[in-house]
């Protein structure tokens, strides 16, 4: 298992565990989804993502009771043979307007964005902008807007790269990449996930050992909401076949030996025969940023 940066007690993000009513199973129309997001009030951004004082953020999160977790397990089992599109339709019907997606603009993420554009284009989508991403990655935001009319929102850390490196005496990714990921990504996602009931993840089970047992639907203990992985049982070939068939935009770095792309300083091309995530955090015993690990 990868070593993980563990925050001190003062750094930990408290998470409310107030009970909440079970989400309605009634199917919402796209018009209802848009109306509900708009009705949340002015304290949300352009895509309906709640700000700190937003109405959605003030709503109690789901409570992971035994009954609710058992229900998620049944839902996940029933969706094992479903297509990713069917999983997304289920997620939208079950959780909208409190269903969102985080994307790093990888091929899997772009595939889900393509599907959501057809199923529920109102779904808020955001990217964790660490300040260290490749320009080619950032360029995909405009390509998504041009192709689908969807504006992916950036979610930023509380400090700029310059402030962050001054605070830590230089680039922290060189000496403590676990803490760098925690500060520039995990902290940000904790804030961004507040107020939502479910989020879509683009992980595949065959990507790494950490992801091999990922359910289609499960409770995300780290971020305290439901995590939905429509592509969990897809392969890399499945993803790229759809990208080719539908001409889905993708990062040109994938054509230059980068199968998995994160922050620029922590990503290198992989060599023939290497694992597709071998280029992440090269030189460290680390293959995950921490977003998709249980610890």
C-alpha positions as CSV (number, residue, x, y, z in Angstrom):
1,X,0.0,0.0,0.0
2,X,1.2,3.5,-0.8
3,X,2.5,5.6,2.1
4,X,-0.1,8.3,2.8
5,X,0.3,11.7,4.4
6,X,-1.8,11.8,7.6
7,X,-2.8,15.3,8.6
8,X,-2.5,16.3,12.2
9,X,-5.6,16.8,14.3
10,X,-5.5,20.5,13.6
11,X,-5.3,19.9,9.9
12,X,-8.1,17.3,9.7
13,X,-11.3,18.3,8.0
14,X,-14.3,17.7,10.3
15,X,-17.2,16.0,8.6
16,X,-20.8,16.2,9.8
17,X,-22.6,12.9,10.3
18,X,-26.1,14.2,10.7
19,X,-28.8,11.8,9.5
20,X,-30.5,12.7,6.3
21,X,-33.5,11.3,4.6
22,X,-33.0,8.8,1.8
23,X,-32.7,10.4,-1.7
24,X,-35.8,10.2,-3.8
25,X,-35.9,7.5,-6.4
26,X,-38.3,9.5,-8.6
27,X,-36.8,10.2,-12.1
28,X,-36.0,13.9,-12.5
29,X,-36.3,15.5,-15.9
30,X,-33.4,17.7,-17.2
31,X,-35.6,20.7,-16.7
32,X,-36.2,19.8,-13.1
33,X,-32.5,19.3,-12.5
34,X,-31.7,22.7,-13.9
35,X,-34.6,24.3,-11.9
36,X,-33.5,22.7,-8.7
37,X,-29.9,23.9,-9.1
38,X,-31.0,27.4,-9.9
39,X,-33.4,27.4,-6.9
40,X,-30.5,26.6,-4.6
41,X,-29.9,30.4,-4.3
42,X,-27.2,32.9,-5.2
43,X,-24.5,31.2,-3.2
44,X,-23.5,28.7,-5.9
45,X,-21.2,29.1,-8.8
46,X,-22.2,29.1,-12.5
47,X,-22.5,25.3,-12.6
48,X,-24.4,25.0,-9.4
49,X,-21.4,23.9,-7.3
50,X,-22.0,25.3,-3.8
51,X,-19.8,27.9,-2.3
52,X,-18.9,27.8,1.4
53,X,-22.2,29.5,2.4
54,X,-24.3,28.0,-0.4
55,X,-27.7,26.5,0.2
56,X,-26.6,23.1,-1.0
57,X,-23.5,23.2,1.3
58,X,-25.8,23.9,4.3
59,X,-27.9,20.7,3.6
60,X,-27.0,17.8,5.9
61,X,-24.9,15.1,4.1
62,X,-26.1,11.6,3.7
63,X,-25.5,9.4,6.7
64,X,-23.8,6.0,6.2
65,X,-26.2,4.0,8.2
66,X,-26.0,0.2,7.9
67,X,-29.3,0.2,6.0
68,X,-28.0,2.8,3.6
69,X,-24.7,1.0,3.0
70,X,-26.6,-2.2,2.4
71,X,-28.8,-0.5,-0.1
72,X,-25.7,0.9,-1.9
73,X,-24.3,-2.6,-2.0
74,X,-27.5,-3.9,-3.6
75,X,-27.5,-1.1,-6.1
76,X,-23.8,-1.7,-7.0
77,X,-24.4,-5.4,-7.5
78,X,-27.4,-4.8,-9.7
79,X,-25.4,-2.4,-11.9
80,X,-22.4,-4.7,-12.4
81,X,-23.7,-5.7,-15.9
82,X,-25.0,-2.3,-16.8
83,X,-23.4,0.0,-19.4
84,X,-21.6,3.1,-18.1
85,X,-24.5,5.1,-19.7
86,X,-27.0,3.2,-17.7
87,X,-25.0,3.7,-14.5
88,X,-24.9,7.4,-15.1
89,X,-28.6,7.6,-15.8
90,X,-29.2,5.8,-12.6
91,X,-26.9,8.2,-10.7
92,X,-28.7,11.3,-12.1
93,X,-32.1,9.9,-11.4
94,X,-31.1,9.0,-7.9
95,X,-29.0,11.9,-6.8
96,X,-29.5,15.0,-9.0
97,X,-29.3,17.9,-8.4
98,X,-26.7,16.8,-5.7
99,X,-24.7,14.7,-8.1
100,X,-21.4,16.1,-9.4
101,X,-18.2,14.9,-11.1
102,X,-14.5,15.6,-10.5
103,X,-12.3,15.3,-13.6
104,X,-8.5,15.4,-14.3
105,X,-9.4,15.4,-18.0
106,X,-7.9,11.9,-18.5
107,X,-9.3,9.6,-21.2
108,X,-11.7,8.0,-18.8
109,X,-12.9,11.4,-17.5
110,X,-13.4,12.7,-21.0
111,X,-15.4,9.6,-21.8
112,X,-17.7,10.2,-18.9
113,X,-18.0,13.9,-19.8
114,X,-19.0,12.8,-23.3
115,X,-21.7,10.5,-21.9
116,X,-23.0,13.1,-19.4
117,X,-23.3,15.6,-22.2
118,X,-25.9,13.3,-23.8
119,X,-27.5,12.1,-20.6
120,X,-27.5,15.1,-18.2
121,X,-25.4,18.1,-19.4
122,X,-26.5,20.1,-16.4
123,X,-24.3,17.9,-14.1
124,X,-21.7,20.2,-12.5
125,X,-18.2,19.1,-13.3
126,X,-15.0,20.4,-11.6
127,X,-11.2,20.1,-11.9
128,X,-8.8,20.3,-9.0
129,X,-6.4,23.0,-10.4
130,X,-3.2,22.4,-8.4
131,X,-1.3,25.0,-10.3
132,X,1.1,22.3,-11.5
133,X,-1.0,20.7,-14.3
134,X,0.2,20.5,-17.9
135,X,-0.9,23.2,-20.2
136,X,-2.2,20.5,-22.5
137,X,-4.5,19.3,-19.7
138,X,-5.8,22.8,-19.0
139,X,-6.5,23.3,-22.7
140,X,-9.0,20.5,-22.6
141,X,-11.3,22.7,-20.5
142,X,-11.9,24.9,-23.5
143,X,-12.3,21.9,-25.8
144,X,-15.0,20.5,-23.5
145,X,-16.8,23.9,-23.6
146,X,-16.5,24.1,-27.4
147,X,-17.6,20.5,-28.0
148,X,-20.3,20.1,-25.3
149,X,-21.2,23.5,-24.0
150,X,-20.1,22.4,-20.6
151,X,-17.9,24.7,-18.5
152,X,-15.7,22.7,-16.1
153,X,-15.1,24.7,-13.0
154,X,-11.7,25.0,-11.5
155,X,-11.3,24.4,-7.7
156,X,-8.1,25.9,-6.3
157,X,-6.0,25.4,-3.2
158,X,-6.0,28.2,-0.6
159,X,-2.5,29.3,-1.7
160,X,-0.9,30.0,-5.1
161,X,2.1,27.9,-6.2
162,X,4.4,30.7,-5.3
163,X,3.0,31.1,-1.8
164,X,2.9,27.4,-1.3
165,X,6.6,26.9,-2.3
166,X,7.7,29.8,-0.2
167,X,5.9,28.4,2.8
168,X,7.6,25.0,2.4
169,X,11.0,26.2,1.4
170,X,10.7,25.0,-2.2
171,X,8.6,22.5,-4.3
172,X,7.1,20.1,-1.8
173,X,6.6,17.5,-4.4
174,X,10.4,16.9,-4.5
175,X,10.6,16.0,-0.8
176,X,7.1,15.0,0.4
177,X,4.8,14.3,-2.5
178,X,2.2,12.8,-0.2
179,X,1.8,16.0,1.7
180,X,1.9,18.0,-1.6
181,X,-1.0,15.9,-2.9
182,X,-2.9,16.3,0.4
183,X,-2.5,20.1,0.4
184,X,-3.1,20.8,-3.3
185,X,-5.7,18.1,-4.1
186,X,-7.3,16.3,-1.1
187,X,-7.9,19.5,0.9
188,X,-9.5,21.1,-2.1
189,X,-11.7,18.1,-2.8
190,X,-12.9,18.0,0.8
191,X,-14.2,21.5,0.3
192,X,-15.5,20.9,-3.2
193,X,-17.4,17.7,-2.1
194,X,-19.2,19.5,0.7
195,X,-22.9,19.5,0.2
196,X,-23.1,16.9,-2.5
197,X,-24.6,13.5,-2.1
198,X,-22.7,11.7,-4.9
199,X,-19.9,12.1,-7.3
200,X,-18.8,10.4,-10.4
201,X,-15.3,8.9,-10.6
202,X,-13.5,7.8,-13.8
203,X,-11.4,5.0,-12.3
204,X,-11.1,1.5,-13.8
205,X,-10.4,-1.6,-11.8
206,X,-7.6,-2.7,-14.1
207,X,-5.6,0.5,-13.6
208,X,-3.9,-0.5,-10.4
209,X,-4.0,-2.8,-7.3
210,X,-5.6,0.0,-5.3
211,X,-8.5,0.3,-7.7
212,X,-9.0,-3.4,-8.4
213,X,-11.9,-3.9,-5.9
214,X,-13.7,-0.6,-6.6
215,X,-17.5,-1.1,-6.7
216,X,-19.7,0.5,-9.2
217,X,-21.5,2.3,-6.4
218,X,-20.0,2.7,-2.9
219,X,-19.7,4.9,0.1
220,X,-16.6,7.2,0.0
221,X,-15.5,7.3,3.6
222,X,-12.8,9.8,2.9
223,X,-15.1,12.4,1.4
224,X,-18.4,11.3,3.0
225,X,-20.6,10.9,0.0
226,X,-21.5,8.2,-2.5
227,X,-18.9,7.4,-5.1
228,X,-20.0,6.1,-8.5
229,X,-17.6,4.6,-11.0
230,X,-19.4,3.9,-14.3
231,X,-16.2,2.7,-16.0
232,X,-15.0,0.4,-13.1
233,X,-15.3,-2.8,-15.2
234,X,-14.2,-1.2,-18.5
235,X,-10.7,-1.7,-19.9
236,X,-8.2,0.7,-21.4
237,X,-9.2,-0.7,-24.8
238,X,-12.8,-0.1,-24.2
239,X,-12.1,3.6,-23.3
240,X,-10.0,4.3,-26.3
241,X,-12.3,2.5,-28.7
242,X,-15.1,4.9,-27.7
243,X,-12.8,7.9,-27.9
244,X,-11.9,6.9,-31.5
245,X,-15.4,6.0,-32.5
246,X,-16.9,9.3,-31.1
247,X,-13.9,11.5,-31.8
248,X,-13.9,12.5,-28.1
249,X,-11.3,15.2,-27.3
250,X,-8.3,13.9,-25.4
251,X,-4.9,15.1,-24.1
252,X,-2.3,15.0,-26.9
253,X,0.3,13.9,-24.3
254,X,-1.3,10.5,-24.5
255,X,0.2,10.2,-28.0
256,X,3.7,11.0,-26.6
257,X,4.0,8.1,-24.1
258,X,1.9,9.5,-21.2
259,X,-0.9,7.0,-20.5
260,X,-1.6,8.5,-17.1
261,X,-1.3,12.3,-16.5
262,X,-1.2,14.2,-13.3
263,X,0.8,17.3,-12.3
264,X,3.6,18.1,-14.7
265,X,6.5,17.7,-12.3
266,X,5.3,14.3,-11.1
267,X,4.5,12.7,-14.4
268,X,6.9,11.1,-17.0
269,X,6.4,9.0,-20.1
270,X,6.3,5.3,-19.5
271,X,8.6,2.8,-21.2
272,X,7.4,-0.2,-23.2
273,X,6.1,-2.9,-20.9
274,X,5.7,-0.6,-17.9
275,X,2.5,-0.3,-15.9
276,X,0.3,2.6,-17.2
277,X,0.7,4.4,-13.9
278,X,4.5,3.8,-13.6
279,X,5.1,7.4,-14.8
280,X,3.4,8.9,-11.8
281,X,5.7,10.0,-8.9
282,X,8.6,8.2,-10.4
283,X,11.3,7.6,-7.8
284,X,8.8,7.3,-5.0
285,X,6.8,4.4,-3.6
286,X,3.7,6.1,-4.7
287,X,1.2,5.5,-7.5
288,X,-1.9,7.3,-6.2
289,X,-2.5,10.9,-5.1
290,X,-4.9,9.7,-2.4
291,X,-8.3,10.6,-3.9
292,X,-9.1,7.0,-4.7
293,X,-7.5,5.1,-1.8
294,X,-9.3,4.1,1.4
295,X,-6.8,5.6,3.7
